[in-house]
Amino acid sequence: MSDPRTDLVEAGRALTAAGLSPGSSGNLSVRVGNRLYLTPTGTRLDDLTEDGLAVLDADAPVAAPLAAAHLSGPRPSKEFPLHLALYHRDPEATAVVHLHSAHAAAYSCLPAWSERSAVPPLTPYFVMRVGQTPLVPYAAPGDVPQAERLGELDFPFRAALLQNHGPVTSGPDMAAAVDAAVELEETSRLLLLLGGRDPRLLTAAEAGHLAERYGSHWDAHPGAVTLPAPA
């Protein structure tokens, strides 16, 4: 069985090589028991090492100050509350990928397709590998209230678009979280290529069948309705 930290390091290199993590953007994490291994702040994803990851308390509250959550290693990404929120809401998640990949970031600047998914069911692989993907109202990177809102959404999902920011995905392992991030980027690219056209989407029955068969989440309702902005 591979070391989850090694999986994280290899994922960082692969995502950078694929052009999905420009510069020092993006952050990755894995959860091992009650420890969270997270990429350090300001570090390129292709420069990571297993021993150079920040170590946090995976059970720390989302709103915990850094000094309380940080156990050892370098200073973690400012997005650590986002990672904690995704782990807290899904006990099966052991990996989180947050990118600034161009097409998904661009799509995060557009109105949501529905209250539960910013992205419509354009392809079977989007439903199978990603599932419903809510649009989370804009906040500055590292914002704790935004992470708390994400964690408190009362419907299941494993991916989200942070408005005017980019995608975040989670999964039962790093490979699944990376596959979801790549598929979300590709689906966003296809939608942007379609422009203002009205493409055929999967029907509710088609999407529901795929979600049930592949264990993803899909119960979004059509209509361009964004989640309410924070007060």
N, C-alpha and C positions, 0 to 999 in steps of 0.2 A: 504494500500500500504506500503510495507516494506521500511525501511530506506536504501538507497544504501550503506551507510557506514556499516550497519549491514550485508548486502549481501557480502561486501568485507571481513569483518572479518570472516564470516562463510566460504567463499571460501578459505581463507588462511588456515583455519583448515582442510578443506576437502582435499586440494591439498597436504598438508604436510602428512596427514594420508594415502594418496594414494601413498606416496613415490615420488612425483613429484617435491618436493621442499626441497632438502637436505640442512641441516645446515641453514644458513641465506641467501641462494640464492633465487633469484626471487623477483619480485615486482609486486604489483597490484595497480590499481587506478580506481576510478569512477569519472564521471563528473556530477555535479549537478549545472545547470545554468552556471554561469561564474566562478565556483569554482571547482578545481580539488583536490580530496582527494587521497593522495598517501602514500604508505608504507614508513616508515622512513628507513634511511640507517642502514644497519647492524642488522635489526630486523628479527627474525624468523617469518614466515608467520602464525605459530600457536600461536604466542604471541601478536597478534594485538588486539587493542581495538578501539572502535569508537572514543573516545576522544584523542587517541594517534596517530592520523594520521597527516601527513604534509598537509598543505593547501596551494595551489598555485593558481595563476591567470590562469584560463584555456584559456584566450585570449592572454597570453603572447607569444611573438615570440619564435620560437624554439631555436633561438640563444640568447635569453635573459639571462643575467647572473643570477645566483641563487638569489642574493640579490634583483633583480627586480621582479622575478617571485614568490618568497616565501612570503606568506602572514602571516602565523602563524604556530604554532606547531613545532615539532621536524624537524631536518634537513632531507630533502627527499632523497630518493634513487638517486644516481648519474645518473640513467637512465631517469630522468624526461624529457629531451629533446625528447627521443623516445616516451614517452607517449603523449607529446604535439603534436608531428608530426602526430600521428595516429588520434588524435581528430580533428586536423585542416583539415586533408584530408577527413574525413568522418563525416559530421554533425550528422548522425544517431548514431554514436558510443557514448556510455556512460560508457563503461568499457573496460579496457585493462589488459591483463594477460601476463607477461613475466616470463618464467621459464628457468631453466637449466636442464630440465628433460632429462634423460640419452639417450634415443633412438633418440629423436628429435635433441639433441645436437650432437650426433654421426653422424646423417644424414646430419647435417649442414656442416660437414667436407668433404663431397663428392661433386663431380660435380653436377650441377643442371640438372634436366631432361629437362628443356626448359628455355627460357629466362624469361617466365612469371611464371613458377612454378618449384621450386626445386623438388617438389614431384609429381609423376605421378598419374593419376586417377586409383588407385588400387582397391578401394572399393566404393560403392555408398555412404556410410556414410562420407567418406572423402570429396567427392564432395558436399554433402548436407550440412555438418556442418562446413567445412573449406573452400573449394574452392581453387582456384589457390593461390600459396604460393611462392612468389619470394624469391630468395636467394640474400641477401644484402651483398656486399663485406665486408670483415673483417675490423674492426676498434676496438680500445680499448673500453671497456665498458664506456658509458657516452659520447661518441664522438659526438659532435654537427654536424659536416659535414655528418656523417653517418645518423643521424636522419633527416637532411634536405634532403638527397638523397632519403630516404625512403618516405618522405612526397611528394616529387616531381615526383615520378614514375607516368607515364601518363596512367595507366590502373587500373581498380578497383581490390581491394583485401581486405580481412579482416584478413589475417595472413601472416607472413613472417618468414623466417629462417635467423638469423644473422649468417654469416659464422664463423665457429669455435667457436660458442657461444651458440646459442639456439633459441627457438621459441618465438614469440610474436603474440598474437591474440587480436582482438577487437570484440565488439559486441554491439547490442542495449541494452543489460543488462549484468550483471555479469554472470548469468547462461549461456547465449549464448557464452560469451568469454571463460568461463571455459570448456564448452562442446567442443568448437573448439580446445582448448589446449589439452584436453584429447584425442580427436580423432586424432589430429596431432601426438601426442606421439605414439598412437597405430598403426597408419599407418606407421610411421617410424620404429617401432618395427617389423612389418610384412615384410617390405622391407629388413631390415637387416637380418631377418630369411631366406628370399629367397636368400640372398647372390648374387652370380653372375648369377643366373638363369634369364631367360627371361620370366617373368610371363605374362599372359594375362592381359591386361589393358582394362578399359572401352573404347569403341570406342568414337570418337568425338560426334557422334549422341547421344549415351547413356549418356555421361557426360553432354552434352548440355541440354538434356531433364531434367535431375535431377536439374541442376543449375537453369533452368527456373522455374521448379515446386516449388523449395524450396527457391528461392530468393538468391542463392549464386552466386559467380562469377567464370565462367570457359570459357576461350577462349585461353588457352595455346596451343602452337604448339609444336609437338614432336621434340626431338633433344637435346642432352646434350650441351647446350649453357649457360654459366654463364653470369651474368651481368658484364659489364666492371668494372675493378678495378678503384678506384679513381686515378686521376693523381698525 
